[in-house]
Amino acid sequence: MTRALWPNDPRRLGDYELVGRLGEGGMGAVFLGRAPDGRLVAVKVIRAELAWDQEFRGRFRSEVNRAREVPGFCTAAVLDADLDHETPYLVVEYVDGPSLQEVIKEQGRLSGGTLHSVAVGVATALAAIHGAGVIHRDLKPQNVLFSLGTPKVIDFGIARALEATSRHTRTDQMVGTVAYMAPERFDGETDRLAGPAADIFAWGVVVAYAATGRTPFRADSPAATAARILTQPPDLAGLDGPLRDLVGRALAKDPDARPTAHDLLDQLLATESGGALAQRPELLQAAEAAAHTGRLRPERVRTDVVPRRRAGRLAAALAGVVALAVGGLLFAHGPGHRLLASSPAPAASPSGALPTTAVKARVQGPSLIDRLDRRAQWKDSRPSDNAAGWCAFDGGRLVATTHLSSVYSCTGPTATFAGDQTIAVDATVVTPGACAVIWFRVVDQSGYRASFCPAEIRLGLDDQDDVTGEQKVASTAFAPGQTHRAGIVVHDGTARVTVDGAAVLSLPLTDPLLAGGQVRLGAINDAHSGDAGAAFANAELRSPAVDTPARFPDLLGSGRASSVVKLQSYDPIAHVVVAQPVLLLSGPDYCKLFKIKQTDGRCEQEYTIVESHLTVTVPAVNRPALTTYDDPKGEGTCIGSMTGGGTCPIKPAAFAQWLKTNPQGLATVTADGGVATKLAEVYTP
């Protein structure tokens, strides 16, 4: 239910008027708000003391970015966000509907088709969430809401922002609800590494609770519940049939023994009987779509961590539970707080720029630049008689060749692009009968495909090489041997193909499963005989820029430039650096740049990192100067300056080891004429 605002609560955040308080939790408060168009929304605001922590802000930004990419299959999506606000906040749509916990409390346990529908709905949501590279970490009945009878999962992924931030989660603390936590989450060594399988365990507990009205490891205290989760089989009395077997597998102690979310869906759809799902066409459609269209898979749980003996694990678990605030949430909310995933992201103007009001609330997407003249963000592969095809760097360009298959794409960046974006690359058809291809919004084996062929240009929806809805236009621009700038401009739900900047055809992007995805380059063999090849150079993939006063050095320019970067890789053999330029600012300088009052808490930070969200591939000289801040004598003479990096020489092997132990560590890259000449480790206090 909605309560009155507290005296110190804000009355407005951005474009949203706050009219009531829905709830509060360990990380912030949830308000009932009103959007400019009059509709009600839920606004989730981070606590001020967390907002000053730059480690938390960075983690929170990353998790919100991922959460926005989750498709709306039985999930509630983030509608808006302002992550640069004094207190970052999210905006989601408000819907008045009960939670699963409220349904069980008021109506009793579920059975038959109703129970099966809940199992399907939550599994559908997990398939969508895990496919986007997100882990829920706090799945429970309070986070399963009913909108017109269809279950929707809320609050996915965001809890990781706090959980993975060392300043707020000590080794003896956990974020979550004990009864729904998988065994591996009680071990301090493996909790932070726990992956999608932990959510599958929670799915099993949720379904068992819905069927029986109790959790399967229920005990008199959180510590006793944790002990049963670690050592005892689940109590599934009252749950029978195929669903009991599936829940039992989901509650396996070993994460690798549990099914994936897609496995759950396959079996739930196969064992459905009685036509219950047929009475819920929206749920059935969402489940079938999620089952047949996988999304980008997150990394699995690491297996190189040596587990403690069970006794030690149990002792650590019980100690952790004592310190755990049971039911600790990212956001707590009252029974009136409901979310619905139905609102699109802010639209861009015809010029491609976002409206001023939307810019402030928009999450910055990724961008990248790669000349494609060497192995860096795109990879090469070796030719083989039994290969479907291969990619190779030849003559300053990336050449994709089909062999046993008529279609072949090169391994490229794993970054996903959603919303408005532009793609531009120099494309050349190398052999007659071939087409140079740009795939975008690729999810697994599905995506949109633009084909640049000797006689025509095509754009359509590619589902595992089955292209539908294809638009075509006659063109001889890509006759074999001719190079032109091939481009894709995605704006306001429509993709436009361009050649040398001129639009040639367009296609509405209507598949809701492909709201975002990877970009791939490759070739197709239209002649269906012999090998076929296409070449690419100078790739640029860009999301719209957020209106910000920050300006980042151009490491690829013709002059001399130096920038602090998040260093992704340095390859001394290929002579290449892959990095994201950032600004490393003192607190006062940060506030001056962004016109923040010097009384603001952020101005007291020792340093702040401002990301560019642009990943660049920078060629390097054969032996760039490598320096470090790590003084072996301990006299501090190597530190140099915060933005200039360390000053003491370091050998390539030692530099590589530093980068291995500090992935995306801060370094300063100096470039002359677009070629890196120096890399220096950066020291931050």
Secondary structure, DSSP 8 states (H G I E B T S, - for coil): --B---TTS-SEETTEEEEEEEEE-SSEEEEEEE-TTS-EEEEEEE-HHHHT-HHHHHHHHHHHHHHHTS--SSB----EEETTSSS-EEEEEE----BHHHHHHHH----HHHHHHHHHHHHHHHHHHHHTT---S---GGGEEEETTEEEE-S-STHHHHHT-TTT--TT---S-GGG--GGGGSTTTGGG--HHHHHHHHHHHHHHHHHSS-TT--SSHHHHHHHHHHS----TT--HHHHHHHHHHT-SSGGGS--HHHHHHHHHHH--TTTGGG-HHHHHHHHHHHHS---------S-S----HHHHHHHHHHHHHHS-TT--S----TT--EE---------TTS---HHHHHH-----EEEE--SSSSSS------TT-SEEEEE-SSSEEEEESSSSEEE-------EESSEEEEEEEEE-STTEEEEEEEEEETTEEEEEEE-SSEEEEEEEETTEEEEEEEEE--TT-TT-EEEEEEEEETTEEEEEETTEEEEEEE---GGGSEEEEEEEEEESS-SS-EEEEEEEEEEE------S-----TTSSSEEEEEEEEEEEETTTTEEEEEEEEEE-HHHHHHHTT--TTSGGGGSS-EEEE--EEEEEEEEEEEEEEES--TTSSSTT--BTTTB--EE--HHHHHHHHHHSTTEEEEEEEETTEEEEEEE----
